[in-house]
């Protein structure tokens, strides 16, 4: 079975499973009733008190420690240095708050990537790009309650060997840790996720994801935001003399919509120059996301 046939078979199953997880898991596990409207940010956060519905929805889509349920679609396309090096990274990220109490919150997040990479068998298959499912990562965030301006959280992550092609393999079977911090200062939301993942074939990668947004909250222009949201990676397994870092520098712009059903949808697009990258890596990348809160 070819890569494209596999992708057409696997991707609908992945999307269906992701949506089902985000919708049904909280219903089964969360002890309290779900509110009809978007849950307010904590009252002890002075910077969040005057935040209206659109503003709160925007902040919840930006905050990885927020107690929400939804599906995030995070995508990037890398370009250059030649037309044969275009890379596609499409991620389905279901998020479910599985426990929320007066003492703690536990949030589960899945990262299900579909990759498109240069095909080493292009001369045989006639396809310049090989598409396939990569390895799925499942993360658990433990978030203690009663934190003030900055929320700290941490937990384990595991990698599942779900790749459908050798060229789309990631960590395979593996595991690691993830930690983060997030807070608000007036219209600015800021924080970072840091994780390390070990896997098969000496896979060992550290990822730092800074998140800094300026939110436009004035009447008439509310729910627009701009800032930085991308991942800096360091590959510990590369051979001596090869480039270990990948560092993107750029800007993301987006807007959040509160739908009539009280669901929230955040759309954003960004452009990033890769000032450091692996040998033969891309020169720049386009990012675009659609984040839906239920």
C-alpha positions as CSV (number, residue, x, y, z in Angstrom):
1,X,0.0,0.0,0.0
2,X,1.5,3.4,-1.0
3,X,2.0,6.3,1.3
4,X,-0.9,8.4,-0.1
5,X,-3.3,5.4,0.1
6,X,-2.2,4.9,3.7
7,X,-2.7,8.5,4.5
8,X,-6.2,8.6,3.1
9,X,-7.0,5.5,5.2
10,X,-5.4,6.6,8.5
11,X,-6.1,10.4,8.6
12,X,-9.9,10.2,8.8
13,X,-9.6,7.6,11.6
14,X,-7.2,9.9,13.5
15,X,-9.4,13.0,13.1
16,X,-12.5,11.0,14.3
17,X,-10.7,9.6,17.2
18,X,-9.3,13.0,18.2
19,X,-12.6,14.7,18.2
20,X,-14.2,11.7,20.1
21,X,-11.5,11.9,22.8
22,X,-11.9,15.6,23.3
23,X,-15.7,15.4,23.5
24,X,-16.4,12.2,25.4
25,X,-13.5,11.8,27.8
26,X,-14.3,14.9,29.9
27,X,-18.0,13.9,30.1
28,X,-16.9,10.6,31.7
29,X,-14.2,11.8,34.0
30,X,-14.8,15.4,35.2
31,X,-16.7,15.4,38.4
32,X,-18.5,18.7,38.2
33,X,-21.1,19.9,35.6
34,X,-19.8,21.7,32.6
35,X,-20.9,25.3,32.4
36,X,-23.0,26.4,29.4
37,X,-20.7,29.4,28.8
38,X,-17.0,29.7,28.6
39,X,-15.4,29.2,32.1
40,X,-14.0,32.4,33.6
41,X,-10.4,32.9,34.3
42,X,-9.5,32.6,38.0
43,X,-10.8,35.6,40.0
44,X,-7.5,35.9,42.0
45,X,-5.8,36.9,38.7
46,X,-6.2,40.7,38.9
47,X,-5.3,41.1,35.2
48,X,-8.2,38.8,34.2
49,X,-11.0,40.4,36.2
50,X,-12.1,42.9,33.5
51,X,-11.6,40.4,30.6
52,X,-14.8,40.0,28.6
53,X,-16.0,36.8,26.9
54,X,-13.9,37.2,23.7
55,X,-10.9,38.2,25.8
56,X,-11.2,35.2,28.0
57,X,-11.7,32.9,25.1
58,X,-8.5,34.3,23.5
59,X,-6.5,33.7,26.7
60,X,-7.8,30.2,27.2
61,X,-6.7,29.2,23.7
62,X,-3.2,30.6,24.4
63,X,-2.8,29.1,27.9
64,X,-1.6,25.4,27.8
65,X,-2.6,25.1,31.5
66,X,-6.2,26.3,31.0
67,X,-8.9,23.8,32.1
68,X,-10.5,23.4,28.7
69,X,-11.8,20.7,26.3
70,X,-11.2,21.0,22.5
71,X,-9.2,20.2,19.5
72,X,-6.2,22.3,18.3
73,X,-5.0,22.0,14.7
74,X,-1.4,23.2,14.5
75,X,0.3,23.2,11.1
76,X,3.5,24.3,9.4
77,X,5.0,24.2,6.0
78,X,8.8,24.6,5.6
79,X,10.3,26.1,2.4
80,X,13.8,26.2,0.9
81,X,16.6,26.1,0.3
82,X,15.3,24.2,-2.8
83,X,11.9,23.3,-4.0
84,X,12.6,19.6,-3.3
85,X,13.0,20.4,0.5
86,X,9.4,21.4,1.3
87,X,8.3,19.9,4.6
88,X,4.7,19.5,5.9
89,X,3.8,19.1,9.5
90,X,0.1,18.9,10.3
91,X,-0.8,18.2,13.9
92,X,-4.2,17.2,15.5
93,X,-4.0,18.0,19.2
94,X,-7.1,16.9,21.3
95,X,-7.2,18.4,24.7
96,X,-9.3,17.2,27.6
97,X,-9.5,18.2,31.3
98,X,-9.9,14.9,33.0
99,X,-9.9,16.1,36.6
100,X,-10.7,19.5,38.1
101,X,-11.0,20.0,41.9
102,X,-10.3,22.7,44.5
103,X,-6.8,21.3,44.8
104,X,-5.6,20.4,41.3
105,X,-6.3,20.0,37.6
106,X,-5.1,17.3,35.3
107,X,-5.1,18.0,31.6
108,X,-4.5,15.4,28.9
109,X,-3.1,16.5,25.5
110,X,-2.4,14.4,22.4
111,X,-0.1,15.3,19.6
112,X,-0.9,13.4,16.4
113,X,1.3,14.5,13.5
114,X,0.9,13.9,9.8
115,X,4.1,14.6,8.0
116,X,5.1,15.2,4.4
117,X,8.8,14.8,3.8
118,X,11.1,14.5,0.7
119,X,10.6,11.0,-0.7
120,X,13.8,9.0,-1.0
121,X,12.1,6.7,-3.5
122,X,10.7,9.6,-5.7
123,X,12.4,8.1,-8.8
124,X,10.4,4.9,-8.3
125,X,7.1,6.1,-7.0
126,X,6.9,9.3,-9.0
127,X,5.9,11.2,-5.8
128,X,8.4,13.9,-4.6
129,X,6.8,14.0,-1.2
130,X,6.1,11.0,1.1
131,X,3.1,11.6,3.4
132,X,2.4,9.5,6.5
133,X,1.4,9.4,10.1
134,X,4.3,10.0,12.5
135,X,4.6,8.9,16.1
136,X,1.8,10.1,18.5
137,X,2.8,11.8,21.8
138,X,0.4,11.9,24.8
139,X,1.1,14.4,27.6
140,X,-0.4,14.9,31.0
141,X,-0.3,18.2,32.8
142,X,-0.6,18.4,36.6
143,X,-1.7,21.9,37.6
144,X,-1.9,22.7,41.3
145,X,-4.7,25.1,42.3
146,X,-4.5,28.5,44.0
147,X,-1.7,29.8,41.9
148,X,-1.6,33.6,41.4
149,X,-0.2,35.5,38.4
150,X,1.9,32.7,37.0
151,X,0.7,29.1,36.8
152,X,3.3,26.3,37.0
153,X,2.6,22.8,35.7
154,X,4.4,19.6,34.8
155,X,3.9,16.0,34.0
156,X,5.0,13.0,31.9
157,X,4.8,12.3,28.2
158,X,4.9,9.1,26.2
159,X,5.5,8.4,22.6
160,X,3.6,5.7,20.7
161,X,5.1,4.2,17.6
162,X,2.2,5.0,15.2
163,X,4.3,6.0,12.1
164,X,3.2,4.6,8.8
165,X,6.4,5.2,6.9
166,X,10.1,4.9,7.8
167,X,10.8,8.5,6.7
168,X,8.0,9.9,9.0
169,X,9.2,8.1,12.1
170,X,9.8,10.3,15.2
171,X,10.7,8.9,18.6
172,X,9.0,5.6,18.1
173,X,8.3,4.1,21.5
174,X,9.6,6.5,24.1
175,X,8.9,8.8,27.0
176,X,10.0,11.9,28.7
177,X,8.9,14.9,30.8
178,X,7.2,18.2,30.1
179,X,6.9,21.4,32.3
180,X,5.6,24.9,31.8
181,X,4.7,28.2,33.2
182,X,2.0,30.7,32.0
183,X,0.7,34.0,33.2
184,X,-0.9,37.4,32.2
185,X,0.2,41.0,32.7
186,X,-2.4,43.4,31.4
187,X,-2.9,42.7,27.7
188,X,0.2,40.5,27.5
189,X,0.0,36.7,27.9
190,X,3.4,35.0,28.4
191,X,4.9,31.6,29.2
192,X,6.7,28.6,27.9
193,X,6.6,24.8,27.5
194,X,9.8,22.8,27.9
195,X,10.0,19.1,27.2
196,X,12.5,16.4,26.6
197,X,11.7,13.2,24.8
198,X,13.7,10.0,24.5
199,X,12.9,7.3,22.0
200,X,14.1,4.5,19.8
201,X,17.3,4.6,17.8
202,X,19.0,7.1,20.2
203,X,16.2,9.6,19.7
204,X,16.8,12.5,22.2
205,X,15.4,15.9,21.7
206,X,14.7,19.0,23.9
207,X,12.0,21.4,22.8
208,X,11.4,24.9,24.2
209,X,8.2,26.6,23.1
210,X,8.1,30.3,24.1
211,X,4.6,31.8,24.0
212,X,4.2,35.6,24.1
213,X,1.1,37.4,22.9
214,X,-0.1,41.0,23.0
215,X,-3.9,40.9,23.0
216,X,-5.9,43.8,21.6
217,X,-8.8,44.2,24.0
218,X,-10.3,47.6,23.1
219,X,-13.9,47.7,22.0
220,X,-14.3,47.1,18.3
221,X,-10.9,45.4,17.8
222,X,-11.2,42.9,20.6
223,X,-9.9,39.3,20.3
224,X,-7.1,40.2,17.8
225,X,-3.6,39.1,19.0
226,X,0.0,39.0,17.8
227,X,3.2,37.6,19.1
228,X,5.5,34.7,19.1
229,X,4.5,31.0,19.3
230,X,6.9,28.4,17.9
231,X,9.3,25.7,19.0
232,X,13.0,25.8,19.5
233,X,14.6,22.4,19.4
234,X,17.9,20.8,20.2
235,X,18.8,17.4,18.9
236,X,21.2,15.5,21.2
237,X,21.6,12.6,18.9
238,X,23.1,14.2,15.8
239,X,26.6,13.3,14.7
240,X,29.5,15.5,15.7
241,X,29.8,18.6,13.5
242,X,26.2,18.6,12.4
243,X,23.8,21.3,13.4
244,X,21.9,20.5,16.6
245,X,19.7,23.6,16.8
246,X,16.5,24.7,15.0
247,X,15.6,28.2,16.0
248,X,12.6,30.1,14.3
249,X,12.3,33.8,14.5
250,X,9.1,35.5,13.4
251,X,5.6,36.6,14.2
252,X,2.1,35.1,14.6
253,X,-1.2,37.1,14.1
254,X,-4.6,35.8,14.9
255,X,-8.2,36.4,16.1
256,X,-10.6,34.6,18.4
257,X,-14.3,34.2,17.7
258,X,-17.0,33.3,20.2
259,X,-19.6,31.3,18.3
260,X,-23.4,31.5,18.9
261,X,-23.1,28.0,20.5
262,X,-20.7,29.6,23.1
263,X,-17.8,27.6,21.6
264,X,-14.6,29.5,20.9
265,X,-12.6,29.4,17.7
266,X,-9.1,30.9,17.4
267,X,-7.5,31.3,14.0
268,X,-3.9,32.4,13.5
269,X,-1.2,32.5,10.8
270,X,2.6,33.2,11.2
271,X,5.8,33.5,9.2
272,X,9.2,32.4,10.7
273,X,12.7,32.6,9.5
274,X,14.8,29.6,10.5
275,X,18.0,31.3,11.7
276,X,19.5,28.0,12.8
277,X,18.5,24.7,11.3
278,X,19.8,21.2,10.5
279,X,22.1,20.7,7.5
280,X,20.0,21.1,4.4
281,X,17.0,22.3,6.5
282,X,14.4,24.8,5.5
283,X,15.0,28.6,5.2
284,X,11.6,29.7,6.5
285,X,8.2,28.3,7.5
286,X,4.6,29.3,7.3
287,X,2.4,28.4,10.3
288,X,-1.3,28.3,10.6
289,X,-3.6,27.0,13.3
290,X,-7.3,26.6,14.2
291,X,-8.1,26.0,17.8
292,X,-11.6,25.0,18.8
293,X,-12.8,25.0,22.5
294,X,-16.0,23.1,23.3
